[in-house]
Amino acid sequence: MKRSALLSIALFASSALADEGMWQPHQLPSIANQLTQAGLALDPNDLTDLTGFPMGAIVSLGGCTASFVSDQGLVATNHHCVYGSVQYNSTEDNNLLKNGFLAKSFKEELPATPGSRIYVTEEITEVTPLVKAGITASSNGGERYELIDKNSKSLVAECESDDKYRCTVVNFHGGLEYYLFKQLTIRDVRLVHAPATSIGKYGGDIDNWMWPRHTGDYGFYRAYVGKDGQPADFSADNVPYQPKHHLKVNKSSVDENDYIMVLGYPGRTNRYRTSLEVENQFTWTYPQAKQYREEIIDIIHEKSPADSDARIKYESTLASLANYAKNYGSMVNSYEKGTTLVRKKHLEAELNQWLNAKAQRKEKYGDALKELNKLIAQEQSTQARDLILGYMNYSKMLSSANKLHRLAIEKQKDNLSRKKGYQERDIARFEQAMKAVNRRYDATIDKAILFAMLKHYQQLPQSQHIKEIDQFFDLGKNFNEKALTKKLDWMYSNTQLNKEEQRLSLMNATQADFDNSKDPFIKLAVATFNARKAIEETDEELSGNIQAYRPKYMAALIAYFNDKNLPVYADANSTLRITYGNVKGYSPKDGMQATPYTTLEGIVEKDTGVKPFNAPKKQLELIKAKNYGQYVKRELNSVPVNYLGTLDITGGNSGSPTLNDKAEFVGLVFDGVYESIIGDWDYDTKLNRSIHVDVKYMLWVMEHVDGAENLINEMDIVE
């Protein structure tokens, strides 16, 4: 499908643009023709029913997507989405990351990481007038921020009058619209099955974002509820949740050019950002964040031998750090080779020309872009300091002290006046996070990370320093690394925050208890609180001002595209979306054509016996013997491992079920190709490809490698 000159300029999706777009359920009737033409056999209107099939089977894990695949609450998602729970239950003597895990019965299933949740979206309601109530043209940034925050929390509190539900107010188009999401929240989540990391993460960081791929990126949870069928905290008496809908598993999978779709919760895209934001992100933020992430990775590797207890504690952190470090570097590379910024600037010029063509347009939308950019420039003026302060939170002792102290302060307020994260609705998860600290903490590593970030902080211009931090660590002009090392040694030797019982006790402490504490990390939290609070208030004032202009800018853009008969989808924001397309290869560069499938034989070709190309011996023997079982794909004369699709996805889509034209489960989406990394900001129909683990490979490994027949028998398998 060819793009017009106008569309080659635009970075925004329309119903005319092939497979681009992350569509809200209520928008699907407007693209019904495109869905049908692509191959959907269902009525597109059925996809708008959140409690019907198949939407009722799609769930969020709060960072990943998953789906019910049995009537006993069995949940399929990616291996990297259950990775934290596998790591949490692993020890040096019982390394489930290395060996994999399979529960052959309900009794053998393990509790997931504390705080794990399964969210089932049941209602979506537009609440824009209610969220913006009280805002006037004369409201300043702070007032606007406070009103939106207060109104949102009031709506959430009313929605959560029944503690079965978790509710959220989410903005769309930069605050032009607001929607209230109501989700059933399942609090008892258990680990059921995950293949060995040498299957689930085969290829590791080397193959991440690459094609060809041979990764068995799948895993299973189970949702549990009380005997009354209602959400409940973990209990041995709980029973498997029985969802109203679950997906059938089609072991025939899909063929080249077949229709596929992904229903899920994509995290965040930025396709409507201004050229000023785009340029800054790719020339400063991503390179700097990549540097910090790689530095922390090196620290963890240096301070913990492979397979040691300390390394196991940080495996999940390492996976996240490495994934985004590679992501950032690859996006910068794509940006430098491409024309994203040029086209973005061209679009803004075209928009201004369109606005100025009619007086009423100019009067209605004004200089929204110009005013927005002024505020963005102000926001960027402190970004170096803010980024370092953010990465300091990789220190569990520092972040725990700050959070516990803030909880004591917030608990003095009435519930609705508290900051998000410290309300009554948040306390259970707060407690679970405090309980989980020690499974992801090693003092030597934690101290080294904080030392590294303080060194970066010391190098900031003095105008960006925080007096209280300088005084606490003696970071003046006569900065001395040995003195800082000695200070940190003392802090880590004398803190009690490394003990779970102390952290839980401090959840009930008063502000006076914190003021009088002798714990060095608590003393640091108390000493720096006012300065950090002042930064927070400045940020809120700025955010409130931006909330006055970004919606107006987005309204102008939408009007511009609607004038061209080009409906627009909203940026991803972790809410339920559908993206659709077809199984299809691509040409990443001149003279090269990538086919849409990889097979078992590719695993053997890549295997070196050394991590991350160290497939299990049993798996290699099965492949060499061509023991394909019932999962062979005749056209390939093998079992397909991964396949490519043209779907528009991003982070948060991880674990999303890949469905065929009848909404049957045919795999899991888990990644994109290198050329589509920049898709969070830009989209190229020719190069954008999603990577999916084939259901045939999942079932083959489950049956022939791991002996998970109990789970296969539990699912509804069709052909």
N, C-alpha and C positions, 0 to 999 in steps of 0.2 A: 504494500500500500504506500503510494508516494505521498510525501508531504508537500504542501504548497509552500511558497516563499514565506508566507506569514508564519506558518507552523514551524518552519526551520528556525525562525527567530525565537519563538516562544519556548518557554521551559515548562509549560503547563499542559495538562492532559485534556483531551476532549473525547467525545464519543467517536470522533472520526479517526482517532490515532491508534489503530491496531490494538495492541494488548496493554497499552499504558493506562495506569490508573488504579488507585486503591479506593474502591467504591463503598460508600456507606449503604447498608441494606435498603434504606428507603429510596435510594437513587436507582436501584436496579431496574425498575420498570422503564426508566428513561433510556436505558441502554439495552432494552430487551431484544431489539433487532440485532445488535452486535453480538450478544450472547448466543442467540439462536444461530446466527450465521457462522459463529466460531464452532458450533457443534453441540451446544447444550440441549439435552433431550427433555429436561424438566421445564415446567412453566416458570419463567424468571420471577413471577410474582410470589411463588412459593418461598423464594429465598428471602423475602422480607419478613417472614413470620419467625420471630426470634425463639419462640417456644415450640415451633413445629420442626419438621425434618427438612433439611439436615442441620439448620442453624442450632437447634436445641442440643446437638451432640458436640458442638464446638465450645471449648472452654479455654480460659486464660490461666496461666500459672503465675501471673504477675511478673512478666519479663520474657516468657515464652508462651507459645500456644500449644494446645493438646486437644485430644478428642476422645470421647467415649467409644470403645470398640467392643463392648459386651454389655449385657444387661446386669452385670455384677460390678459395675463401676470401674472396669479396667480401662486405663487411660494410656493411650499411645502418644509419645512425644519423641524428641531427639535425645540421643545419648548425652549431648553436651548440656541439655536442660535438666537431666537427672544427675549429672556429674557431681554437683555439690553434695547431693544426698549419698552418692556412692562414696565420695571422699569422706563425708561426715561419719560413715559407718566403717571406714577402713582404719586399720592399724598396721604397724610394721609387721606384726605376726599374722594378720589376716587382711591382706591387701586386696580388697574387692576391686579396686581400680585395675589392678594387674590381672586378677583372675576372673573378673566378672561376678555376677550374682544372679541366682535364680531361686525364687521361692516356689517349691513344688506344691505348697498348700497355703491357705490363708494364714495359718499359724506361723509360718516361716517368714512372712513379710515383715520388713523392718520399717520403723518410723523414718520418715523423710527428715530433712534438715528442719530443726525447730523454726516455726514461722511459715512453713510451706503451706500454700493454700491452692485450692482449685475454685475458680470463679466461673459461675454460669450466668451469662447475661440474660436477664428476663424482660427488662423494660428499658426503653430509650425515650426520653421526653425532652422536647425543646423547652428551655427555661430562660431564654435570652432576656425578656422583659423583667423577669423576677431577679435575675442576677444584676442587671443594670439599674434596678430601682434606686432612686435617690441621687443618682449621678446627674449633675447639671453641667452646663457649659463653663461655669465658674469653678467647678471642683478642681482642686490642685492634684498633683500626682499622688501624694500621700492619702488624701481623702478618697480618691478614686480607687486606689489599691485596697484600702480598708473596707470600703463599701462592697466591692466585688468579693473580697475575702469573707466578710461577714454574711452577705447574702448567700454565698455558696455554702458556707458552713451551716446556715440555718436550713437550707434545702436538704442538705445531707443528713442533718440531725432528724428532720421530719421523716425522711425516707428510711432511716435506720431505726425507727421506733421498734421494729422487730429485729432482734439481734441475729437473725438468720442471714441478714443481707448486709452487703457492703455497697455503699453508694458513692458516686463520684460526680462532681460537676467538671466537665471538660470543655475547653474553648476550641472553636473551629475558626479557621481563617483569621488567626491572630486576635481573636476576641470579637469578631463580627457576630458570631453566634455562640450560644452555650447550650449544652445538652446534659441532662441528668441521666446517669447510667445506674441501674439497679441490678446487682449481681448476687445470686445465691452464693454463699461462701462456705465451702467445705473445709473444715479445720483439721480433720484427721486424714492425713495423706501418708501413704506407705509405699516404700520401694518394693517393686515386684520382680523386675528383671532388667538387667543391663549386661550386654556382652562385654567381654574383656576390652580394655582400652585399645588393645592391638587390633580390634575389629571396629569398635565404636569411634575410635579416633585414628584409624589407619591413615598414615600420611602426615598426621600431626600438623604443625604449623607450616611445614614445607609445602604441603598440598593445599593448605587453607586458601580459599578463593581461586583455586586453580582447576583446570580441566586438561586432561582426563582425571577423574576422581574415582576412588574405590573405597569409600568410607561407609561403614555400617552404622550410620548415625541415628540409632533408635534406642528407646528404652521404655519401660512401663512403670506407671504408678497405679495405685488403686485408691479410690475415694471411699472413705468410711463415714458412717453417720450413727447416731444413736438408734436404739431398737425401735423408736417411734418414727424413724425415717428422717429425722431432722438433724441439721448440722450440730456437731458436738465436739468437745475437746477429746483428745486421744484417750481411749479406754479399751481395756481388753474385752469389754462387753459390747463394743461397737460392732456393727455389721456392715457389709459392703453396700454402698449406695446403689440404688436401682434407678438409673436415669430414664426419663420419658422416651428418649431417643438415643440410639447408638448406631454407628456406621457399620454396614456390611463390608467385609473385606473381599475384594475381587482378586483372586490369585492369578487371573489371566493378565493382570496389569494393563498396560496401554501400548499401542503401537505408534510409530512415527506419524506425526501430523494429527494424532488424536486430540480431542478437546480435553483439557484439564483445567481445574480451578483450585485455588487455595482459599480457604476461609480461615481467618486468623486475626491476630492483634498486632499488626506492624507497629513498631515503636515510634520512630520519628523520622520524617523527611523534611527537607528545607527548600523545596522547589519554588517557594514564593519569596525568598529572602532578597534583599536589595543587593545591588552590585557592590556596595560598600561592605556589606556583611560577607558576601561571597569571597571577595578579594582578601579580606582579613582572615577568614577561616582557613583558606588554603595557603596563604603566605606566612601566617604567624601561628594561629591556634593549633592546627594539626601538626606542623613540624615540632612545635614546642611540647605538645602533649605526647607525641611519639617519643621524644627524647626522654621525658620523665618516666614513661612506662618502661622503656627499654632499660633504663637505669635501675628501676626497681626489680625488673626481671633478673638483671645481672647480680643484684644484691642477694636475692633469694637463692640463686644458683651458687653463689660464692659461699653463702653461710649455711647451706644444707646439702649434704651428699644425696645423690639420687636414691630413692626408695627409703630414705631415713624417715623417722617419725615427723621431723620438722618439715621435710619436703612434702610429705603426704598432706600435712596441714595446709600447705600453700598451693597444692596442685590446682585447685579450683581458681584461686587468685591468679596463678600463672597463666592458666588457659584464657581467662578474660583479658589480662594485660596483653598477652601476645596477640590475641585475635584483633584487638583494637589498634595495637601498634602497627600491625601489618595493614590493617584497614586504612589507617591514617596515611601511612607512607604511600600506599597504592593509589589513594584518592589524589594525593598531591601530584603523583606521577601522571595520572590521567588528566588532571587539571592542566598541568604544564604542557601536555601534548595537544590538548583540545582547545575548543573555542568557547567554553562555558561563559567566561567573563565577557568576551566580546559580544556574544548573543544576548547576555543579560543587559548590558549597557544599551544595546540596540533596541531591545524591548522597551526599556524605560524611556528612550527617546521617542519611540513610536507611541507609547502611552501618553506622554506629554503633548505630542502633536495632536493626538485624538482629543485630549481634554481641552486643549486650546482652540479646537475647531469650532466649539459651540460655547457661548457665554454661560448657559445654564449648567453645563458640565463643569466648567471652571469654578463657577460659584458653589456648586454642590460639593466638589471634592477638594477644591483649593490646592494648596501646596503641600499635600500630605506627604509625598515622598521627600521633599526638601526638609520638612520639619522632623520627619522620622529619622532621616540621616543625621541630623544634628544630635539627636538623643543617642543614636547608635555610637557616634563618635565619642560622646561622653562616657558611654558604657565601656568602650574599648580603652579608655585612658587608664583604667586600673586593672586591666586584664592580666598583666604579668603577676601582680601580687595575688589576685584572686585565684589564679590557676595553681600557684604554689600552695596557698592555704588549702585548696581543695585536695591536692595530692598529699598533704600532711595527714589527712584523715586515713591514709593507709596504715597509720600507726593506730593499732587497736586501743592502746592505753590512752592516747590523746583523745581520740574520738569518743571513747567510752566515758572519760571524765567530763568532756564538754556536754555530752548528751544527758548524763545523770544530773549534772549541776543545773542544766536548763530545765529538766523535768521538775526539780524542786522549786524553781522559780515559777514555772507555768502552773503548777498545782495550786498556787495561791490564788489563781484567777478562777472565775466561773468557767464552765466547760467550753462554751462557745467562744470565749475571749482568748482561749489558749491558741498557740501556734499549732498548725497542722503537724502531726507526728507526736503531739503531747496531750491530745484529748483522750477522754475515757475510751473512745473507740480504738485507740492506738496502744493502750497499755499492755494488752496480752501479747501483741507482737513485739513490743518493746522488751518485755520480759524474756521472750523466747530468743530475741537477738542477744541479750545479755548472757543467756545460758549458752549460746552457741560460740561465744568469743574464743574459748580455750581450744576448740577444735580447729581454729584458724589463726592461732597465735603462737609465736615463738619469740621469747624475749630478745634473743640475739638479732634476729631478723627485724623485729619491730624497731629496735633501737637504731639499727643501721639505716633503716628507711627514714626515720625521723631526723637523724644526723644529716643525711644527704639533702633532705628538703630544707633544713635550717641553713645549710650552706648556700643553697640557691636563694633563700630569703635574704641572707646577709648581703648578697650581691645586688639586690634591688636598689634603685635610687633612694636616698634617704627620705625623700618626700612620700614614698610608699611604705615606709616602715611603720610598724605599730609600736609605740613607745613601751607598752607593757610587755611585749614579747622581748624587745631589746633589753629591758631591765632584768627580766627573769633569767635570760640566758647570757647576759652581759655581752650583747652583740654590738658593741660600740665600734669606734674607729680602731681600737686595739684588739680586734677580734683574734682569738687564739683557738685553733682547732683542738689542741690538747686540753684546754680548759673546758671546751664544750663537751669533749669526750668524757672528761671527769664528771661534769655536771650530769650528763645522761646516765653514766654508770651509777651515780648516786641515786638518781630518780628511779631507775629500774630495780635497784637493790632494795629500795625502801617503799615502793608502792605495794598496796594490797589489792589493787584493781585486777591483778592477775588471778584472783580467787573468785570463783563464781558466787560463793556465799556473800562476799563483800559487795559485789556489784548488785546483787538482789536486795541486800540490806539497804543500800544507798537509794534504791528506788522509793523507799519510805522515809528518807531523811529530810530534814527541814533545811531551809536556806542557811539558818544559823549553824547547823551541823557542818555544812560545807564551808562556811566562813571560818570555822574553828578547826577544820581538819588539818592534820599534819602530813597527809599523803601528798607527795610532791606533784602528782598529776592533777589532783583536786586543787591544790594551791595555784597551779598554772591556769586551770579553768576559771577559778574565781578571779584571779588577777587580770585576766584578759577579757572577761565577759563584757564589760561596758564598751570596750573598744570594738569587739566583734559585733555587739548589738548596734553600735552606731553605724558600722558598715552595712549591716542588714537593713537598717532604716533608710539609709541613703539609697540602697539598691531598690527598696520598695517604692520610694518616691520616684525614682527613675522608671521603674517598671510601670507605675501608675501613669506616668506621662506618656510612655510608649503605648500603653493601652488606649490612649486618646487618639493616636495617629495611625497605628498599624491597622486597626479595623477600617479606618477611612481609606487607607491605601489599598487594602484588599477589596473594599467595595468598588473602588475605581477600576481595579484590575478585572474583577468579575463583570462589571458593566461593559468594559472594553471587549472582553471575550464573548459575552452574550450578544453584543452588537455584531459580532462576527459569526453568530450562531455556533459558538463553541462552548458547551457547558463544561464546568470545571469541577474537579474533585478536590477535596480538602487534603492538606498535608496529613500524613500519618501522625497519630497522637495516642497510640496504644489502645485504640477502640476498635470494635469489630468491623472488619472490612472484607470484601471479596475482590480477588484479582483473578483474571482468567487468561487463557491463551492456548497454546498447542505444544505438543512434543516436537522439538525441532532443534537441529544442529545450527552451527553458525560459522562464519569465516572471520576469525580474529585478526588476521592480517593477510596481505596479498599472497596468493599462492598456497594458502592453508585452509582446509575445510575440516571442522570438527564434527564428527558424527554424534548423534544424540545419545548413544549408549556406551557404557563400559561393561566388561564381563569379568567373570571369575578369573579367567586366564591373565587379566591385567594385574591382579593381585600378586600372582606368582612372578610375573615379569618385573614388578617393582621391588619384590621382597629381597632384603639384604640380611635379614636376621637381626638387624640392629634397629632399635627404636628410632623413628616412628614407622619403619617399614619392616615390622617383625610380626607377621601374621602367625596365629597359633599353629603349631606343628600339625595338629589334627585337621585343621582347615586346609592346609597346603596339601596334605595327603589325599583328602577328598577331591580337591580340584585336579590333582595330577591323575587320579583314577577316573576322572570325569563322572564322578558320582553326583549327578545333577538331581536325581529323584524326579519328582513330579513338577519341578519348577523350571525346567528347561524352556527357553524361548527358541522355537524352531528356526526362526530367521537368523538367529545368532549362533545356533548350535551350542548354546551355553546358558548360564543363568545371568541375566542382567544385574548389575550391581547398582549403578547410578544412571540417571538420565537427565537430559536438559529440557527445559521448558521456556516459553517466552514470557513467563509471568513477571509482573512488577512487584517485587518484594523488598523488605528491608529487615533490620534487626527487630525481633519481637515476633516475626513470622516463623522463627525457628520453632520446629515442632508442629507446625500447621499440617493438617492432613492434606494430601494431594488427592483430589476426587476426580472421577471420570464424569462423563456426560450424564450419568444417572445418580451422581453423588455417592458413588461407592468408593471405598478407600483403596487407593492404588499406590500409596507410598507416603513419604514425608519430605517436605521441602526443608533444606538445612543450610543452604549457602547460595552464593551467586558466583559467576565467573569473574576473573580479574577485571575484564573490560567493563563490567557493570557495577563496580564498586562505587563509582561516582554517582550512582543512581539515587542516592539520598538527596542529591542536589540537581541532577540533570538526568535525562533519559534518552537513550538511543535505541530505537526499535531494532536496528540491525545487529547490535552488539549485546543488548541486555539479555542475559540468560540466567535462569534459576536452576539450581542443582537439587535433584531429588534422589532419595534412596528408594530403590524399587522394592515394592512389596514382595516380589518373588525372592529377592535376596534376603529380606527380613525373615521370611518364612523358611527359606533354605537354611540359614544359620540357626534359627530357633530349633528346627527339627533335627538337622544333621550334625551340628557342632555342639549346641548347648543342651539338647534334649528337653526343650520347652514344649513338649507335646501338650501338657496340661493347659497352656495358654492358647495354643492353636485350637484345641478342642473347645475352649470356652468361647472363642470368637465365631461369628457367623461367616463362614467361608463360602463364597459363591464363585462361579465361573461365567 
